[in-house]
């Protein structure tokens, strides 16, 4: 029996991660993109929307969009997410913002109540996206 090794690539997205970061913005394995957890930080590392779950959700999802765009993809390519909320009472407002961002697209999702690394953060969103074969190379790879 022979095994086929799937090429694995990591990508950093300016303002989200750098080569010095302890993890990449995403890892591509085959046609599947595994996006690291996105939180509500500005490109210069400041918390956006402190105390506001809707603002933090919008920011986290915008960061997710930026990572996906690196591969010519968008939220419609997302097939599964794990969401970490600081408190269960935030779920209703989070879901309202989530639905607004995803529209009719409903990826599988697990939502977990957890303490996040920065106490000012209220939400973190990790995603898995399936990419069309033509998008298997990061947009900046040709640069």
TATAVEN-V661622 format. One record per residue. N is the residue number from 1. RES is the residue in one small letter. PSI is psi as a letter, one per 30 degrees, with the letter a starting at -180 (* if undefined). Layout:
n | res | psi
N | RES | PSI
N | RES | PSI
This chain:
n | res | psi
1 | x | k
2 | x | k
3 | x | k
4 | x | k
5 | x | k
6 | x | k
7 | x | k
8 | x | k
9 | x | k
10 | x | l
11 | x | k
12 | x | k
13 | x | k
14 | x | k
15 | x | f
16 | x | e
17 | x | l
18 | x | l
19 | x | f
20 | x | f
21 | x | l
22 | x | f
23 | x | l
24 | x | l
25 | x | e
26 | x | l
27 | x | k
28 | x | k
29 | x | j
30 | x | b
31 | x | g
32 | x | k
33 | x | k
34 | x | j
35 | x | k
36 | x | l
37 | x | k
38 | x | k
39 | x | l
40 | x | i
41 | x | k
42 | x | l
43 | x | f
44 | x | g
45 | x | g
46 | x | k
47 | x | k
48 | x | k
49 | x | h
50 | x | k
51 | x | g
52 | x | j
53 | x | e
54 | x | e
55 | x | e
56 | x | e
57 | x | e
58 | x | e
59 | x | e
60 | x | e
61 | x | e
62 | x | e
63 | x | e
64 | x | e
65 | x | e
66 | x | e
67 | x | e
68 | x | e
69 | x | f
70 | x | f
71 | x | g
72 | x | g
73 | x | l
74 | x | a
75 | x | f
76 | x | f
77 | x | f
78 | x | k
79 | x | f
80 | x | k
81 | x | k
82 | x | k
83 | x | k
84 | x | j
85 | x | k
86 | x | e
87 | x | k
88 | x | f
89 | x | f
90 | x | f
91 | x | e
92 | x | e
93 | x | e
94 | x | e
95 | x | e
96 | x | e
97 | x | e
98 | x | e
99 | x | e
100 | x | e
101 | x | e
102 | x | f
103 | x | b
104 | x | f
105 | x | k
106 | x | i
107 | x | l
108 | x | k
109 | x | k
110 | x | k
111 | x | k
112 | x | k
113 | x | k
114 | x | l
115 | x | k
116 | x | l
117 | x | e
118 | x | j
119 | x | f
120 | x | f
121 | x | k
122 | x | f
123 | x | k
124 | x | k
125 | x | k
126 | x | k
127 | x | l
128 | x | k
129 | x | k
130 | x | k
131 | x | k
132 | x | k
133 | x | e
134 | x | f
135 | x | g
136 | x | f
137 | x | k
138 | x | k
139 | x | e
140 | x | f
141 | x | f
142 | x | f
143 | x | *
